[in-house]
Amino acid sequence: MKGKIVIDKELCKGCKYCVMSCPKGVIIMEKQFNTTGYFPASPKYIDKCTGCGFCAQMCPELAIEVWSTNNKEKRIRSPRRDAEEAETEKT
């Protein structure tokens, strides 16, 4: 299975939880600050991503979205959108 991840660099606070949790070593820390003064995470070795979603599950800032890209793209983990949808359902 192949995966695809997107990291919102402006939400990232550089905690490195995603880097430590990725079993394939897909994510690295950038050497330039984001606008809030943190070194954000960035997917570098995208071809190694399996779409497991561990990085998104570990992200406390909900800055990571993960898709499975086997036959067609399917979002498998997006804590930020899941939280937004849950909040919308409450109202």
C-alpha positions as CSV (number, residue, x, y, z in Angstrom):
1,M,0.0,0.0,0.0
2,K,1.2,3.5,-0.8
3,G,0.5,6.5,1.2
4,K,0.5,10.3,0.9
5,I,0.9,12.8,3.7
6,V,0.4,16.5,3.9
7,I,1.8,18.6,6.8
8,D,0.5,22.1,7.5
9,K,3.8,23.7,8.3
10,E,2.1,26.7,9.9
11,L,0.3,24.5,12.4
12,C,3.4,22.5,13.2
13,K,5.3,23.3,16.4
14,G,8.3,21.1,15.8
15,C,7.6,18.5,18.5
16,K,9.1,15.7,16.4
17,Y,6.4,13.2,17.5
18,C,5.6,12.4,13.8
19,V,9.3,11.9,13.0
20,M,9.7,9.5,15.9
21,S,6.5,7.6,15.2
22,C,7.1,7.1,11.4
23,P,8.2,3.5,10.9
24,K,9.6,4.3,7.5
25,G,11.5,7.5,8.2
26,V,9.4,9.6,5.8
27,I,9.4,12.8,7.8
28,I,12.2,15.2,8.5
29,M,12.5,18.5,10.3
30,E,13.1,21.6,8.1
31,K,16.0,23.9,8.7
32,Q,13.9,27.1,8.2
33,F,11.4,28.5,10.7
34,N,7.7,28.8,9.9
35,T,5.9,32.1,10.6
36,T,5.5,31.2,14.3
37,G,9.1,30.6,14.9
38,Y,9.2,26.7,14.9
39,F,11.1,24.3,12.7
40,P,8.3,22.4,11.1
41,A,8.2,18.8,10.0
42,S,8.2,18.0,6.3
43,P,7.6,14.8,4.3
44,K,10.8,14.1,2.5
45,Y,10.9,10.4,1.5
46,I,7.4,10.3,0.2
47,D,8.0,7.2,-1.9
48,K,8.5,5.2,1.4
49,C,5.1,6.3,2.9
50,T,2.7,3.3,3.5
51,G,-0.2,5.5,4.7
52,C,-0.2,3.9,8.2
53,G,-1.3,7.2,9.8
54,F,0.9,6.9,12.9
55,C,2.2,10.4,12.2
56,A,-1.3,12.0,12.1
57,Q,-2.3,10.1,15.3
58,M,0.7,11.4,17.2
59,C,0.4,15.1,16.0
60,P,-0.9,17.2,19.0
61,E,-1.5,20.1,16.6
62,L,-3.6,18.1,14.1
63,A,-1.3,19.4,11.4
64,I,-1.0,16.1,9.4
65,E,-3.4,14.5,6.9
66,V,-2.8,11.0,5.5
67,W,-4.2,9.3,2.4
68,S,-4.1,5.7,1.2
69,T,-3.2,5.8,-2.5
70,N,-3.7,2.1,-3.6
71,N,-6.2,2.3,-6.4
72,K,-7.8,5.6,-5.7
73,E,-7.1,8.3,-3.1
74,K,-8.9,7.7,0.2
75,R,-8.4,9.8,3.3
76,I,-7.6,7.4,6.1
77,R,-6.6,9.8,8.9
78,S,-7.1,13.4,9.4
79,P,-7.5,14.3,13.1
80,R,-8.1,18.0,12.4
81,R,-11.0,17.3,10.0
82,D,-12.4,14.6,12.3
83,A,-12.4,17.1,15.2
84,E,-14.0,19.8,13.0
85,E,-16.7,17.3,11.9
86,A,-17.4,16.3,15.5
87,E,-17.7,19.9,16.5
88,T,-20.1,20.6,13.6
89,E,-22.3,17.7,14.6
90,K,-22.6,19.1,18.2
91,T,-24.1,22.3,16.9
